[in-house]
Amino acid sequence: MEFHFYKYHALGNDYIVIDPNKTKVNLSEENIRLICHRNFGIGSDGILYGPFFHDNSIHLRILNPDGSEAEKSGNGIRMFSRYLVDAGYITSKEFCLGTLGGKVHVEFLDGKGSQIRVDMGPVTFQSQQIPVAGPAREVLNEELVINNRRINITCLSIGNPHCVVFCDEISRETAVELGAAIEHHADFPKRINVQFLKVLDRNNIQIEIWERGAGYTLSSGSSSCAAASAAYKMGLVDNKINVHMPGGTIRIDIQKDGQVFMTGSVTQVAKGLLSEDLWEQIIK
C-alpha cells in the first residue's frame, strides 16, 4: 500500500498529515520518531493523524516528534483544518473538530483555508486541572527555581498544560537553556509547554517557545493563547493581543466569558509518497 503524506506549516511550525483513510500505518513511538526526524525521515514538529469519524463529528490525533500524544495544538488544528478543505472533507465555512483536549470550533476566513479562526475554549489557572503539584490553587506569579535561577511563572491549561515565564528580555538561547528543565520539572506530572514572555504594550506581546515533546519551536497556537491569557490575567494587556513569535504573528481575542479565539495563517508545503526505502523501515 502506498504511503501518502501531506505537509503544512503555520508560521514555521510544521506538521505532517497522515490520513488513515488513505494510508494504513502503525504509528508506534519508534515510527513516529523516524517519520518526524529531520535527517532520517520527512522531518516535522509532529504528525496530525486523521480524520476519524465518530459521534457525528470529525476527530484528530496530534502526535509529538518524541512519540507522545498531545491533547491540543492551535497550529495543528489550523493545519489539519486546511487539509480537510484541500482533501474535500469540508466544504462549509465552519465546523467542529474533536481533539484529546476537547472539541474546538473552526471558521475559515477565506475560500482555501489559508486564514483560520479557532475557538480554543476557556483557560483555567487551577493547579489540579493543569496539572501542577501542591495544594489546590490558581498558579499565578509563583517562584520556581530552575538551574539555580529563580523565575516567576504563571501556569494554565487550555486543554493542554502551559507554564508562562515573565521576562524583561527573551531569546532563543534562554528558551533552549531553561525549556527542557521546566518541561520535566517534578511540579509538572504530565510535563508542560513553556513560554518566555515579554510584554511590548497593551496589545502586543513577544514570546519564545519550548514545546512539550518537540523542543524549541518557531511558533505555537496554543502557546500564543496561553501567553496572551496569562498576560491578560495579570492585567498587563487588553483583551485583543498580537502575539509575536520568531515564525510570525497570531491574533488572540479573549472574550468576557473567558473564551479564547485564535486567528492565524496556514501554508501547504508538500504532498507526496514516501519512498520504498523509508516505507520498509516503518512497516518493520
N, C-alpha and C positions, 0 to 999 in steps of 0.2 A: 504494500500500500504506500502511495506517495505521501510525503510529509510536507504539507503546505504550511507556510508561516507568513505572518504579516507584521510589519514593524512600524511603530509610530513614535513620535516624541512630543512631549508637552514642555516647551521651554527648556529643552536639553535633557529632560528626564525621559529615558527611552524604555519602551516595553515591547516585547514580542507577544503577539496574539496567536494562540493555538486554539483552533476551533474543533471541539471533539466531534462535531457533526461531519467534519471533513477528514480529520486525521485521528486515528486511534493510537495513543502513545501512553506508555507507563511513565507518569511524571513522578518518579521516585526522587528522593533528595539528591541522589547521585546524578540522575539525568537532568534535573533542573540546574544543578551547578554547572554541568557540562554545556548545556544549551546557552546559558547566560554568560559563560566565560568569554572574555573579550579576545583571548588568544586561541583557545581550542574550540570554541563554539561560535554561535552567531554573535553573541555579545549584547547584553542589555542590563537594565536595572531591575528586571523581573519579567515574569510571564503572566499574561492575562488569559485565563483558561475558561472558555465558554463560547457561546451561550448554552446554558442549561435551562430547560423549560419545565417548571412545575409550579403548582399553586397559582395557575393562571398568570404567571409573570416570568420575566427573564432574570436569570441569576448568573453571577460571575464569581470565579475564584481568583484570588490575587496571590501569586507565589513569588517570594523574595529570592534573590540570587543565591542565598545560602541554603535554600531548600525549605525554609519555613514558610508559613502561610500568614498573610496579613489580613486583618479584619476589614480594612478600608483604605483606599488610596484615592485622593482627589484627582490627581493627574491620571491615574489608572482608569478611573471611572470615565473621565472625559475621552481618553484614548479609545477605550472599549466602546463607548457610545458612538464615536466616529466610525469604528469598524462595523458596528451594527448597521449604520447607514450605508457604508461602502458595500457591504455584503448583501444588502437588500432585506435585512431582517426588520428594519424600522423604516417606515415611510411617513410617520406622523411627526409633528413638531415637538411633541412632549411624550415622555413615557417614564415608567418607574423601573428601577433596576435593583435587584436584591444582591446584597453582599453579606459576608460574615458579620460585619459591623452594623447591619440593618439596611432597610430599604432607603433609596435616595430618589428624588425626583429630578429628571434631566430635561432641559429645554435647549433646543437647537436655535441659535440666533441667526444662522444663515442656512442656505439651501444644502450645503455639503457637509455641515457639521464641523467646520474649522473654528468656530467660536461657540462655546457651550457654557451654559449657566446651570449650576447644580445646587439644589437644596441639600446641604450636607447634614442638616438636622441640628439639634441643640448641643451645646457643650455642657460638661459637668466638671466641677473642680473638686468633687467629693473623693476623698482618698480611696474609699472602698470600691468605687466604680472605675477608677483609672487602670490598675490599682497601684497604690503606694503603701508601703508598710507603715505600721504605727497606729496610733489612735484615730478614730473616725474624725475627719475634719476637712475643711477646704484647704487645699495645699497652695497657699498664697505667700509669696515673698519669704520662703524659708531658706535657711542657710544649709548648704551641702558642702562637705569637704571632699575634693577630688584632686588627686595627685598633689597633696599638701597645699592646695589652694582653696580658699573659701569663696564660694559663689552663691548668689541669691537665685532661687528658682521658683517658678510657679508651674504647677502641673495640672493637667486636664485631660479629658477624653472627649473625642468627637466620633466615637465608635472605635477608635484606636488610641493608644496612650501617647502623651506628649509631655516633654519637660522643656520649659522655656527659660533660657538664661538671659537675664537683662544685662546689657553691656554698654559701656561708653563707646567702645570701638570693637569691631568684629573683623574676622579674617578667616580665610580658608584654613590657615595654619592652626588657629585656635580650635576650629571645629574638628580638625583631624586629631589634634593633640588630646582634646578632652572628650570628644564624642563617644568613643568606644567605652571609655571608663564610666561615663554617665549611663550609657545604654545598659551596661552589665552590672551596675551598682546593686548591692543587696536590697536597697529600698524599693527596687522595681522588680517584683517577682516575675513579670511577663516581659521583662526588658522594656525599653522605651525609646521613642523618637525624640531627637534633641534639636532645638532651635536656639541659635545665638542671635539675640535681637537688639537692634539699635533703633531707637525712635528718632525719626528725622523731623517730623512736625505732626500736627493733629490728624493729618490724613495720609501720612506716608511712614512706613517702617522698612527697615532693611534686615534681612536675615541670612545667615549661613546655616546649612542643614547637615546633620548627621542622621541618617535614616536607619532605623532598626532592621537588621538583616541585609542591608545593602551598603552602608557606609556613607561616605561623603557624596552628596547629591547636588546637582546644579539647580534643581527646583523641586517643589513638592506642593501639591494642592492641599492636602490635609495639614501639612506643616504651616502653610500660609494661614489657613483657618485658625489653627491653634495659636500661632503667634499673635495674630490680629485680635483674637478673643482674649488672650492674656493681657495684652496692652490695653484693651478696652475695659476689662475688668478692673485693672489697676488705675483707671482714669487718665491714662496717658494719651489716648487718641479718641476721635469721634467714631461714629458707627459706620462710616464709609472709608475704607482703608485700601490704599495701594501697597501691595507687598512686593518689594524689590528684592530679587534674588540674582545670582550670577547668570542664570539662564533667561531671565526676563521678569515680567511683572504680572501679577494676578490681582484682580479686584475682589475684595471681600466686603460684603454688606451684612451687618448684624442688625436684626430686627428687634423690636421691643420685647417680643415674646421669646427671644433667645435663639431663634432660628438663624443659621449662618448660611449665606449664599456665596458661592464662589463662581467667578467668571474668568475664563481663560481660553487660550488657543490650543489647537492640536494640528500636527503636521504628519501626513503619511510619508514614511521614509522608503519602504520597500515591501514587496511581496514576492514570494518565490517558493522554490522547492529545495529542501535540504538534500545535499549530495549523498550518494550511496555510502561513501566512506564514513561520514558522521552518523548517518542513519543506522549503520551496522553497529556502531559503538553504543548508540542509545538503546537499541532493542535487546541488547545482551541481558 
